[in-house]
Amino acid sequence: MEQPENCSVVLFHSITHAMKAEKRLKAAGVTIKLIPVPRHISSDCGVCLRFPREQEEAVAAALTGFVEIREIRPFC
């Protein structure tokens, strides 16, 4: 997936949560990419998931009650 023009990222408290979320979102058909967390956003967990902003509701729905997320926020 190339850098989309309107994207968001979901941040996690741990890499383990990010990896579990990646697997879940791929199974749900959400277009995602695991990327390093930009330092201007956070220095906690080292990775986040980038996805097209129009899929934000699908991401939140797929992850609610599955993994603990720190934040979903606009990125691009």
PyMOL Python script that loads the backbone (N, CA, C, O; Angstrom):
from pymol import cmd

cmd.read_pdbstr("""\
ATOM      1  N   MET A   1       0.855  -1.172   0.000  1.00  0.00           N
ATOM      2  CA  MET A   1       0.000   0.000   0.000  1.00  0.00           C
ATOM      3  C   MET A   1       0.897   1.229   0.000  1.00  0.00           C
ATOM      4  O   MET A   1       1.756   1.377   0.869  1.00  0.00           O
ATOM      5  N   GLU A   2       0.699   2.099  -0.965  1.00  0.00           N
ATOM      6  CA  GLU A   2       1.454   3.342  -0.995  1.00  0.00           C
ATOM      7  C   GLU A   2       0.880   4.300   0.036  1.00  0.00           C
ATOM      8  O   GLU A   2      -0.206   4.079   0.571  1.00  0.00           O
ATOM      9  N   GLN A   3       1.624   5.370   0.308  1.00  0.00           N
ATOM     10  CA  GLN A   3       1.173   6.371   1.278  1.00  0.00           C
ATOM     11  C   GLN A   3      -0.127   6.991   0.778  1.00  0.00           C
ATOM     12  O   GLN A   3      -0.106   7.732  -0.204  1.00  0.00           O
ATOM     13  N   PRO A   4      -1.263   6.709   1.427  1.00  0.00           N
ATOM     14  CA  PRO A   4      -2.519   7.316   1.002  1.00  0.00           C
ATOM     15  C   PRO A   4      -2.560   8.793   1.367  1.00  0.00           C
ATOM     16  O   PRO A   4      -1.840   9.246   2.257  1.00  0.00           O
ATOM     17  N   GLU A   5      -3.415   9.537   0.664  1.00  0.00           N
ATOM     18  CA  GLU A   5      -3.505  10.968   0.944  1.00  0.00           C
ATOM     19  C   GLU A   5      -4.250  11.250   2.238  1.00  0.00           C
ATOM     20  O   GLU A   5      -3.863  12.145   2.989  1.00  0.00           O
ATOM     21  N   ASN A   6      -5.296  10.513   2.506  1.00  0.00           N
ATOM     22  CA  ASN A   6      -6.068  10.690   3.739  1.00  0.00           C
ATOM     23  C   ASN A   6      -5.992   9.402   4.532  1.00  0.00           C
ATOM     24  O   ASN A   6      -6.742   8.460   4.281  1.00  0.00           O
ATOM     25  N   CYS A   7      -5.084   9.368   5.485  1.00  0.00           N
ATOM     26  CA  CYS A   7      -4.942   8.146   6.270  1.00  0.00           C
ATOM     27  C   CYS A   7      -4.972   8.466   7.757  1.00  0.00           C
ATOM     28  O   CYS A   7      -4.812   9.611   8.181  1.00  0.00           O
ATOM     29  N   SER A   8      -5.181   7.425   8.517  1.00  0.00           N
ATOM     30  CA  SER A   8      -5.159   7.503   9.971  1.00  0.00           C
ATOM     31  C   SER A   8      -4.237   6.416  10.477  1.00  0.00           C
ATOM     32  O   SER A   8      -3.851   5.517   9.730  1.00  0.00           O
ATOM     33  N   VAL A   9      -3.888   6.499  11.745  1.00  0.00           N
ATOM     34  CA  VAL A   9      -3.099   5.449  12.376  1.00  0.00           C
ATOM     35  C   VAL A   9      -3.781   5.046  13.669  1.00  0.00           C
ATOM     36  O   VAL A   9      -4.454   5.844  14.320  1.00  0.00           O
ATOM     37  N   VAL A  10      -3.588   3.789  14.020  1.00  0.00           N
ATOM     38  CA  VAL A  10      -4.051   3.305  15.315  1.00  0.00           C
ATOM     39  C   VAL A  10      -2.801   2.971  16.117  1.00  0.00           C
ATOM     40  O   VAL A  10      -1.922   2.242  15.659  1.00  0.00           O
ATOM     41  N   LEU A  11      -2.745   3.529  17.334  1.00  0.00           N
ATOM     42  CA  LEU A  11      -1.594   3.350  18.220  1.00  0.00           C
ATOM     43  C   LEU A  11      -1.945   2.354  19.314  1.00  0.00           C
ATOM     44  O   LEU A  11      -3.091   2.265  19.754  1.00  0.00           O
ATOM     45  N   PHE A  12      -0.942   1.614  19.739  1.00  0.00           N
ATOM     46  CA  PHE A  12      -1.130   0.562  20.738  1.00  0.00           C
ATOM     47  C   PHE A  12      -0.168   0.761  21.894  1.00  0.00           C
ATOM     48  O   PHE A  12       0.809   1.502  21.789  1.00  0.00           O
ATOM     49  N   HIS A  13      -0.458   0.090  22.996  1.00  0.00           N
ATOM     50  CA  HIS A  13       0.417   0.136  24.163  1.00  0.00           C
ATOM     51  C   HIS A  13       1.568  -0.852  24.045  1.00  0.00           C
ATOM     52  O   HIS A  13       2.566  -0.726  24.754  1.00  0.00           O
ATOM     53  N   SER A  14       1.441  -1.839  23.153  1.00  0.00           N
ATOM     54  CA  SER A  14       2.511  -2.828  22.999  1.00  0.00           C
ATOM     55  C   SER A  14       2.566  -3.339  21.566  1.00  0.00           C
ATOM     56  O   SER A  14       1.588  -3.264  20.821  1.00  0.00           O
ATOM     57  N   ILE A  15       3.715  -3.853  21.205  1.00  0.00           N
ATOM     58  CA  ILE A  15       3.886  -4.437  19.876  1.00  0.00           C
ATOM     59  C   ILE A  15       3.005  -5.679  19.734  1.00  0.00           C
ATOM     60  O   ILE A  15       2.489  -5.958  18.652  1.00  0.00           O
ATOM     61  N   THR A  16       2.838  -6.413  20.813  1.00  0.00           N
ATOM     62  CA  THR A  16       1.976  -7.603  20.783  1.00  0.00           C
ATOM     63  C   THR A  16       0.555  -7.236  20.369  1.00  0.00           C
ATOM     64  O   THR A  16      -0.052  -7.930  19.554  1.00  0.00           O
ATOM     65  N   HIS A  17       0.021  -6.150  20.925  1.00  0.00           N
ATOM     66  CA  HIS A  17      -1.324  -5.706  20.548  1.00  0.00           C
ATOM     67  C   HIS A  17      -1.363  -5.285  19.083  1.00  0.00           C
ATOM     68  O   HIS A  17      -2.339  -5.562  18.385  1.00  0.00           O
ATOM     69  N   ALA A  18      -0.320  -4.623  18.617  1.00  0.00           N
ATOM     70  CA  ALA A  18      -0.267  -4.197  17.216  1.00  0.00           C
ATOM     71  C   ALA A  18      -0.286  -5.401  16.281  1.00  0.00           C
ATOM     72  O   ALA A  18      -0.973  -5.383  15.259  1.00  0.00           O
ATOM     73  N   MET A  19       0.461  -6.441  16.623  1.00  0.00           N
ATOM     74  CA  MET A  19       0.528  -7.638  15.782  1.00  0.00           C
ATOM     75  C   MET A  19      -0.817  -8.384  15.774  1.00  0.00           C
ATOM     76  O   MET A  19      -1.255  -8.859  14.726  1.00  0.00           O
ATOM     77  N   LYS A  20      -1.464  -8.485  16.928  1.00  0.00           N
ATOM     78  CA  LYS A  20      -2.779  -9.125  16.997  1.00  0.00           C
ATOM     79  C   LYS A  20      -3.800  -8.329  16.177  1.00  0.00           C
ATOM     80  O   LYS A  20      -4.625  -8.904  15.468  1.00  0.00           O
ATOM     81  N   ALA A  21      -3.730  -7.003  16.287  1.00  0.00           N
ATOM     82  CA  ALA A  21      -4.661  -6.151  15.547  1.00  0.00           C
ATOM     83  C   ALA A  21      -4.428  -6.273  14.047  1.00  0.00           C
ATOM     84  O   ALA A  21      -5.383  -6.308  13.271  1.00  0.00           O
ATOM     85  N   GLU A  22      -3.170  -6.338  13.634  1.00  0.00           N
ATOM     86  CA  GLU A  22      -2.859  -6.483  12.209  1.00  0.00           C
ATOM     87  C   GLU A  22      -3.515  -7.744  11.651  1.00  0.00           C
ATOM     88  O   GLU A  22      -4.144  -7.705  10.593  1.00  0.00           O
ATOM     89  N   LYS A  23      -3.371  -8.840  12.348  1.00  0.00           N
ATOM     90  CA  LYS A  23      -3.958 -10.104  11.903  1.00  0.00           C
ATOM     91  C   LYS A  23      -5.483 -10.001  11.826  1.00  0.00           C
ATOM     92  O   LYS A  23      -6.093 -10.455  10.859  1.00  0.00           O
ATOM     93  N   ARG A  24      -6.081  -9.412  12.833  1.00  0.00           N
ATOM     94  CA  ARG A  24      -7.549  -9.274  12.886  1.00  0.00           C
ATOM     95  C   ARG A  24      -8.061  -8.384  11.750  1.00  0.00           C
ATOM     96  O   ARG A  24      -9.049  -8.717  11.096  1.00  0.00           O
ATOM     97  N   LEU A  25      -7.389  -7.253  11.517  1.00  0.00           N
ATOM     98  CA  LEU A  25      -7.845  -6.320  10.489  1.00  0.00           C
ATOM     99  C   LEU A  25      -7.656  -6.889   9.087  1.00  0.00           C
ATOM    100  O   LEU A  25      -8.499  -6.671   8.216  1.00  0.00           O
ATOM    101  N   LYS A  26      -6.570  -7.608   8.857  1.00  0.00           N
ATOM    102  CA  LYS A  26      -6.384  -8.250   7.549  1.00  0.00           C
ATOM    103  C   LYS A  26      -7.494  -9.258   7.298  1.00  0.00           C
ATOM    104  O   LYS A  26      -8.030  -9.332   6.192  1.00  0.00           O
ATOM    105  N   ALA A  27      -7.842 -10.034   8.317  1.00  0.00           N
ATOM    106  CA  ALA A  27      -8.925 -11.014   8.181  1.00  0.00           C
ATOM    107  C   ALA A  27     -10.264 -10.331   7.910  1.00  0.00           C
ATOM    108  O   ALA A  27     -11.135 -10.901   7.253  1.00  0.00           O
ATOM    109  N   ALA A  28     -10.425  -9.104   8.418  1.00  0.00           N
ATOM    110  CA  ALA A  28     -11.664  -8.344   8.215  1.00  0.00           C
ATOM    111  C   ALA A  28     -11.675  -7.604   6.879  1.00  0.00           C
ATOM    112  O   ALA A  28     -12.670  -6.968   6.533  1.00  0.00           O
ATOM    113  N   GLY A  29     -10.577  -7.681   6.125  1.00  0.00           N
ATOM    114  CA  GLY A  29     -10.518  -7.046   4.815  1.00  0.00           C
ATOM    115  C   GLY A  29     -10.173  -5.571   4.833  1.00  0.00           C
ATOM    116  O   GLY A  29     -10.388  -4.874   3.841  1.00  0.00           O
ATOM    117  N   VAL A  30      -9.640  -5.083   5.946  1.00  0.00           N
ATOM    118  CA  VAL A  30      -9.248  -3.675   6.045  1.00  0.00           C
ATOM    119  C   VAL A  30      -7.852  -3.514   5.446  1.00  0.00           C
ATOM    120  O   VAL A  30      -6.958  -4.311   5.730  1.00  0.00           O
ATOM    121  N   THR A  31      -7.665  -2.492   4.625  1.00  0.00           N
ATOM    122  CA  THR A  31      -6.371  -2.205   4.020  1.00  0.00           C
ATOM    123  C   THR A  31      -5.491  -1.527   5.060  1.00  0.00           C
ATOM    124  O   THR A  31      -5.770  -0.400   5.470  1.00  0.00           O
ATOM    125  N   ILE A  32      -4.430  -2.205   5.489  1.00  0.00           N
ATOM    126  CA  ILE A  32      -3.569  -1.674   6.545  1.00  0.00           C
ATOM    127  C   ILE A  32      -2.109  -1.872   6.204  1.00  0.00           C
ATOM    128  O   ILE A  32      -1.758  -2.662   5.327  1.00  0.00           O
ATOM    129  N   LYS A  33      -1.262  -1.139   6.914  1.00  0.00           N
ATOM    130  CA  LYS A  33       0.185  -1.331   6.816  1.00  0.00           C
ATOM    131  C   LYS A  33       0.779  -1.068   8.189  1.00  0.00           C
ATOM    132  O   LYS A  33       0.494  -0.047   8.814  1.00  0.00           O
ATOM    133  N   LEU A  34       1.602  -1.992   8.652  1.00  0.00           N
ATOM    134  CA  LEU A  34       2.326  -1.840   9.910  1.00  0.00           C
ATOM    135  C   LEU A  34       3.517  -0.923   9.643  1.00  0.00           C
ATOM    136  O   LEU A  34       4.349  -1.221   8.786  1.00  0.00           O
ATOM    137  N   ILE A  35       3.603   0.193  10.374  1.00  0.00           N
ATOM    138  CA  ILE A  35       4.685   1.162  10.164  1.00  0.00           C
ATOM    139  C   ILE A  35       5.270   1.580  11.513  1.00  0.00           C
ATOM    140  O   ILE A  35       4.619   1.422  12.546  1.00  0.00           O
ATOM    141  N   PRO A  36       6.490   2.110  11.509  1.00  0.00           N
ATOM    142  CA  PRO A  36       7.035   2.671  12.755  1.00  0.00           C
ATOM    143  C   PRO A  36       6.206   3.883  13.186  1.00  0.00           C
ATOM    144  O   PRO A  36       5.747   4.658  12.346  1.00  0.00           O
ATOM    145  N   VAL A  37       6.019   4.039  14.481  1.00  0.00           N
ATOM    146  CA  VAL A  37       5.291   5.210  14.978  1.00  0.00           C
ATOM    147  C   VAL A  37       6.168   6.441  14.777  1.00  0.00           C
ATOM    148  O   VAL A  37       7.299   6.478  15.263  1.00  0.00           O
ATOM    149  N   PRO A  38       5.663   7.448  14.068  1.00  0.00           N
ATOM    150  CA  PRO A  38       6.435   8.685  13.936  1.00  0.00           C
ATOM    151  C   PRO A  38       6.691   9.292  15.314  1.00  0.00           C
ATOM    152  O   PRO A  38       5.778   9.351  16.138  1.00  0.00           O
ATOM    153  N   ARG A  39       7.889   9.734  15.572  1.00  0.00           N
ATOM    154  CA  ARG A  39       8.279  10.235  16.896  1.00  0.00           C
ATOM    155  C   ARG A  39       7.481  11.459  17.318  1.00  0.00           C
ATOM    156  O   ARG A  39       7.322  11.704  18.513  1.00  0.00           O
ATOM    157  N   HIS A  40       6.974  12.238  16.355  1.00  0.00           N
ATOM    158  CA  HIS A  40       6.173  13.404  16.737  1.00  0.00           C
ATOM    159  C   HIS A  40       4.796  12.991  17.267  1.00  0.00           C
ATOM    160  O   HIS A  40       4.082  13.811  17.843  1.00  0.00           O
ATOM    161  N   ILE A  41       4.421  11.721  17.073  1.00  0.00           N
ATOM    162  CA  ILE A  41       3.143  11.226  17.589  1.00  0.00           C
ATOM    163  C   ILE A  41       3.326  10.574  18.950  1.00  0.00           C
ATOM    164  O   ILE A  41       2.592  10.884  19.889  1.00  0.00           O
ATOM    165  N   SER A  42       4.305   9.666  19.068  1.00  0.00           N
ATOM    166  CA  SER A  42       4.489   8.939  20.322  1.00  0.00           C
ATOM    167  C   SER A  42       5.839   8.246  20.347  1.00  0.00           C
ATOM    168  O   SER A  42       6.428   7.958  19.305  1.00  0.00           O
ATOM    169  N   SER A  43       6.316   7.986  21.548  1.00  0.00           N
ATOM    170  CA  SER A  43       7.545   7.210  21.693  1.00  0.00           C
ATOM    171  C   SER A  43       7.291   5.942  22.502  1.00  0.00           C
ATOM    172  O   SER A  43       8.238   5.283  22.932  1.00  0.00           O
ATOM    173  N   ASP A  44       6.016   5.592  22.714  1.00  0.00           N
ATOM    174  CA  ASP A  44       5.675   4.403  23.507  1.00  0.00           C
ATOM    175  C   ASP A  44       5.991   3.123  22.741  1.00  0.00           C
ATOM    176  O   ASP A  44       7.127   2.648  22.767  1.00  0.00           O
ATOM    177  N   CYS A  45       5.016   2.575  22.075  1.00  0.00           N
ATOM    178  CA  CYS A  45       5.176   1.356  21.287  1.00  0.00           C
ATOM    179  C   CYS A  45       5.840   1.739  19.972  1.00  0.00           C
ATOM    180  O   CYS A  45       5.584   2.825  19.451  1.00  0.00           O
ATOM    181  N   GLY A  46       6.668   0.889  19.435  1.00  0.00           N
ATOM    182  CA  GLY A  46       7.437   1.230  18.245  1.00  0.00           C
ATOM    183  C   GLY A  46       6.718   1.126  16.924  1.00  0.00           C
ATOM    184  O   GLY A  46       7.236   1.603  15.914  1.00  0.00           O
ATOM    185  N   VAL A  47       5.517   0.509  16.888  1.00  0.00           N
ATOM    186  CA  VAL A  47       4.813   0.349  15.626  1.00  0.00           C
ATOM    187  C   VAL A  47       3.349   0.763  15.766  1.00  0.00           C
ATOM    188  O   VAL A  47       2.776   0.761  16.855  1.00  0.00           O
ATOM    189  N   CYS A  48       2.772   1.117  14.625  1.00  0.00           N
ATOM    190  CA  CYS A  48       1.350   1.441  14.566  1.00  0.00           C
ATOM    191  C   CYS A  48       0.807   0.887  13.257  1.00  0.00           C
ATOM    192  O   CYS A  48       1.571   0.410  12.418  1.00  0.00           O
ATOM    193  N   LEU A  49      -0.487   0.948  13.083  1.00  0.00           N
ATOM    194  CA  LEU A  49      -1.108   0.505  11.843  1.00  0.00           C
ATOM    195  C   LEU A  49      -1.678   1.710  11.114  1.00  0.00           C
ATOM    196  O   LEU A  49      -2.453   2.485  11.675  1.00  0.00           O
ATOM    197  N   ARG A  50      -1.281   1.855   9.852  1.00  0.00           N
ATOM    198  CA  ARG A  50      -1.794   2.940   9.006  1.00  0.00           C
ATOM    199  C   ARG A  50      -2.889   2.363   8.116  1.00  0.00           C
ATOM    200  O   ARG A  50      -2.785   1.235   7.634  1.00  0.00           O
ATOM    201  N   PHE A  51      -3.936   3.150   7.907  1.00  0.00           N
ATOM    202  CA  PHE A  51      -5.056   2.693   7.089  1.00  0.00           C
ATOM    203  C   PHE A  51      -5.755   3.905   6.488  1.00  0.00           C
ATOM    204  O   PHE A  51      -5.615   5.012   7.006  1.00  0.00           O
ATOM    205  N   PRO A  52      -6.513   3.716   5.396  1.00  0.00           N
ATOM    206  CA  PRO A  52      -7.270   4.823   4.815  1.00  0.00           C
ATOM    207  C   PRO A  52      -8.302   5.345   5.813  1.00  0.00           C
ATOM    208  O   PRO A  52      -8.994   4.564   6.467  1.00  0.00           O
ATOM    209  N   ARG A  53      -8.398   6.655   5.922  1.00  0.00           N
ATOM    210  CA  ARG A  53      -9.278   7.283   6.906  1.00  0.00           C
ATOM    211  C   ARG A  53     -10.736   6.848   6.764  1.00  0.00           C
ATOM    212  O   ARG A  53     -11.457   6.776   7.759  1.00  0.00           O
ATOM    213  N   GLU A  54     -11.177   6.559   5.540  1.00  0.00           N
ATOM    214  CA  GLU A  54     -12.573   6.154   5.357  1.00  0.00           C
ATOM    215  C   GLU A  54     -12.868   4.787   5.976  1.00  0.00           C
ATOM    216  O   GLU A  54     -14.033   4.400   6.075  1.00  0.00           O
ATOM    217  N   GLN A  55     -11.843   4.054   6.389  1.00  0.00           N
ATOM    218  CA  GLN A  55     -12.045   2.756   7.040  1.00  0.00           C
ATOM    219  C   GLN A  55     -11.956   2.853   8.570  1.00  0.00           C
ATOM    220  O   GLN A  55     -11.885   1.831   9.252  1.00  0.00           O
ATOM    221  N   GLU A  56     -11.960   4.066   9.100  1.00  0.00           N
ATOM    222  CA  GLU A  56     -11.789   4.257  10.545  1.00  0.00           C
ATOM    223  C   GLU A  56     -12.873   3.554  11.370  1.00  0.00           C
ATOM    224  O   GLU A  56     -12.570   2.948  12.398  1.00  0.00           O
ATOM    225  N   GLU A  57     -14.111   3.630  10.936  1.00  0.00           N
ATOM    226  CA  GLU A  57     -15.187   2.964  11.681  1.00  0.00           C
ATOM    227  C   GLU A  57     -15.012   1.453  11.668  1.00  0.00           C
ATOM    228  O   GLU A  57     -15.245   0.795  12.682  1.00  0.00           O
ATOM    229  N   ALA A  58     -14.602   0.895  10.532  1.00  0.00           N
ATOM    230  CA  ALA A  58     -14.386  -0.552  10.433  1.00  0.00           C
ATOM    231  C   ALA A  58     -13.239  -0.988  11.334  1.00  0.00           C
ATOM    232  O   ALA A  58     -13.306  -2.047  11.958  1.00  0.00           O
ATOM    233  N   VAL A  59     -12.184  -0.174  11.404  1.00  0.00           N
ATOM    234  CA  VAL A  59     -11.043  -0.483  12.273  1.00  0.00           C
ATOM    235  C   VAL A  59     -11.483  -0.478  13.732  1.00  0.00           C
ATOM    236  O   VAL A  59     -11.200  -1.420  14.472  1.00  0.00           O
ATOM    237  N   ALA A  60     -12.165   0.569  14.138  1.00  0.00           N
ATOM    238  CA  ALA A  60     -12.617   0.666  15.531  1.00  0.00           C
ATOM    239  C   ALA A  60     -13.546  -0.493  15.886  1.00  0.00           C
ATOM    240  O   ALA A  60     -13.431  -1.071  16.967  1.00  0.00           O
ATOM    241  N   ALA A  61     -14.456  -0.831  14.991  1.00  0.00           N
ATOM    242  CA  ALA A  61     -15.397  -1.922  15.256  1.00  0.00           C
ATOM    243  C   ALA A  61     -14.682  -3.265  15.367  1.00  0.00           C
ATOM    244  O   ALA A  61     -15.011  -4.074  16.235  1.00  0.00           O
ATOM    245  N   ALA A  62     -13.709  -3.506  14.496  1.00  0.00           N
ATOM    246  CA  ALA A  62     -12.991  -4.788  14.507  1.00  0.00           C
ATOM    247  C   ALA A  62     -12.121  -4.952  15.746  1.00  0.00           C
ATOM    248  O   ALA A  62     -11.911  -6.072  16.212  1.00  0.00           O
ATOM    249  N   LEU A  63     -11.614  -3.845  16.282  1.00  0.00           N
ATOM    250  CA  LEU A  63     -10.682  -3.938  17.406  1.00  0.00           C
ATOM    251  C   LEU A  63     -11.339  -3.778  18.776  1.00  0.00           C
ATOM    252  O   LEU A  63     -10.751  -4.161  19.788  1.00  0.00           O
ATOM    253  N   THR A  64     -12.541  -3.220  18.823  1.00  0.00           N
ATOM    254  CA  THR A  64     -13.222  -3.023  20.101  1.00  0.00           C
ATOM    255  C   THR A  64     -13.449  -4.365  20.790  1.00  0.00           C
ATOM    256  O   THR A  64     -14.065  -5.271  20.229  1.00  0.00           O
ATOM    257  N   GLY A  65     -12.944  -4.473  22.008  1.00  0.00           N
ATOM    258  CA  GLY A  65     -13.081  -5.698  22.774  1.00  0.00           C
ATOM    259  C   GLY A  65     -12.097  -6.789  22.397  1.00  0.00           C
ATOM    260  O   GLY A  65     -12.108  -7.867  22.993  1.00  0.00           O
ATOM    261  N   PHE A  66     -11.237  -6.522  21.406  1.00  0.00           N
ATOM    262  CA  PHE A  66     -10.266  -7.529  20.960  1.00  0.00           C
ATOM    263  C   PHE A  66      -8.869  -7.223  21.475  1.00  0.00           C
ATOM    264  O   PHE A  66      -8.220  -8.079  22.077  1.00  0.00           O
ATOM    265  N   VAL A  67      -8.411  -6.007  21.238  1.00  0.00           N
ATOM    266  CA  VAL A  67      -7.116  -5.559  21.765  1.00  0.00           C
ATOM    267  C   VAL A  67      -7.287  -4.162  22.345  1.00  0.00           C
ATOM    268  O   VAL A  67      -8.199  -3.427  21.965  1.00  0.00           O
ATOM    269  N   GLU A  68      -6.418  -3.813  23.252  1.00  0.00           N
ATOM    270  CA  GLU A  68      -6.451  -2.474  23.836  1.00  0.00           C
ATOM    271  C   GLU A  68      -5.709  -1.523  22.904  1.00  0.00           C
ATOM    272  O   GLU A  68      -4.541  -1.736  22.580  1.00  0.00           O
ATOM    273  N   ILE A  69      -6.399  -0.477  22.481  1.00  0.00           N
ATOM    274  CA  ILE A  69      -5.743   0.517  21.635  1.00  0.00           C
ATOM    275  C   ILE A  69      -5.494   1.774  22.456  1.00  0.00           C
ATOM    276  O   ILE A  69      -6.217   2.076  23.405  1.00  0.00           O
ATOM    277  N   ARG A  70      -4.474   2.481  22.072  1.00  0.00           N
ATOM    278  CA  ARG A  70      -4.153   3.727  22.762  1.00  0.00           C
ATOM    279  C   ARG A  70      -4.927   4.884  22.148  1.00  0.00           C
ATOM    280  O   ARG A  70      -5.486   5.724  22.852  1.00  0.00           O
ATOM    281  N   GLU A  71      -4.948   4.909  20.802  1.00  0.00           N
ATOM    282  CA  GLU A  71      -5.569   6.048  20.119  1.00  0.00           C
ATOM    283  C   GLU A  71      -5.701   5.742  18.635  1.00  0.00           C
ATOM    284  O   GLU A  71      -4.881   5.024  18.063  1.00  0.00           O
ATOM    285  N   ILE A  72      -6.739   6.292  18.017  1.00  0.00           N
ATOM    286  CA  ILE A  72      -6.858   6.335  16.561  1.00  0.00           C
ATOM    287  C   ILE A  72      -6.836   7.803  16.204  1.00  0.00           C
ATOM    288  O   ILE A  72      -7.609   8.590  16.749  1.00  0.00           O
ATOM    289  N   ARG A  73      -5.943   8.181  15.282  1.00  0.00           N
ATOM    290  CA  ARG A  73      -5.820   9.600  14.947  1.00  0.00           C
ATOM    291  C   ARG A  73      -5.458   9.799  13.485  1.00  0.00           C
ATOM    292  O   ARG A  73      -4.856   8.919  12.869  1.00  0.00           O
ATOM    293  N   PRO A  74      -5.824  10.963  12.917  1.00  0.00           N
ATOM    294  CA  PRO A  74      -5.424  11.283  11.545  1.00  0.00           C
ATOM    295  C   PRO A  74      -3.903  11.339  11.449  1.00  0.00           C
ATOM    296  O   PRO A  74      -3.225  11.718  12.403  1.00  0.00           O
ATOM    297  N   PHE A  75      -3.381  10.961  10.298  1.00  0.00           N
ATOM    298  CA  PHE A  75      -1.934  10.944  10.120  1.00  0.00           C
ATOM    299  C   PHE A  75      -1.512  11.691   8.867  1.00  0.00           C
ATOM    300  O   PHE A  75      -0.607  12.523   8.936  1.00  0.00           O
ATOM    301  N   CYS A  76      -2.139  11.424   7.716  1.00  0.00           N
ATOM    302  CA  CYS A  76      -1.728  12.065   6.455  1.00  0.00           C
ATOM    303  C   CYS A  76      -2.732  13.121   6.046  1.00  0.00           C
ATOM    304  O   CYS A  76      -2.561  13.769   5.014  1.00  0.00           O
TER     305      CYS A  76
END
""", "prot")
cmd.dss("prot")
cmd.show_as("cartoon", "prot")
cmd.util.cbc("prot")
cmd.orient("prot")
